[in-house]
């Protein structure tokens, strides 16, 4: 399961100088992203046509008078905005919207081990900083009290000497604080086999 968060993206479009601002430039898949295109010096009495383009293809069009255009999307890609008023067309610079995804890698890979060997699982996030990690074994959280043979160490989960009791399903969850909210992204499950 993956979750998406971006509160707003601002496409600031001015006739004399164009700029595109974005914060943050990464998102969790699943939520709506808002773009705002604005031609600050446009004649307030004439309609202005705004286009939002993704990967060179038009996504949406809106005609406004003296107001910015707001567009929303749930798709990762490279975006820019164009504004047309009378015979003038202006294009903003580009921004790239990237999704934060979480995955697991195992050592060894595939995760088929002999009893007594070492297992190292790594939880990988495609973007983000100051992440916290939660590990799950057979869909239950791994804690020092409930799973003393597991050694969680940040983005890694280590079992020094596996036994048949370590065979099962593993997953991880990354969590980051964005603005005033905690957002999380979970990996797909990985099956570990012990022979």
Buried (B, 14 or more C-beta within 10 A) or exposed (E): EBBBBBBEBBBBBBBEEBEBEBEBEBBBBBBEBBBBBBBEEBBEEEEBBBBBBBEEEEBBBBEBEEEBBBBEBEEBBEBBBBBBBEEEEBBBEBBEBBBBBBBBEBEEEEBBBEEEBEBBBBBEBEBBEEBEBBBBBEEEEBEEEEBEEBBBEEBBBBBEEBEEEBBBEBBBBBBBEBEEEEBBBBBEBBEBEBE
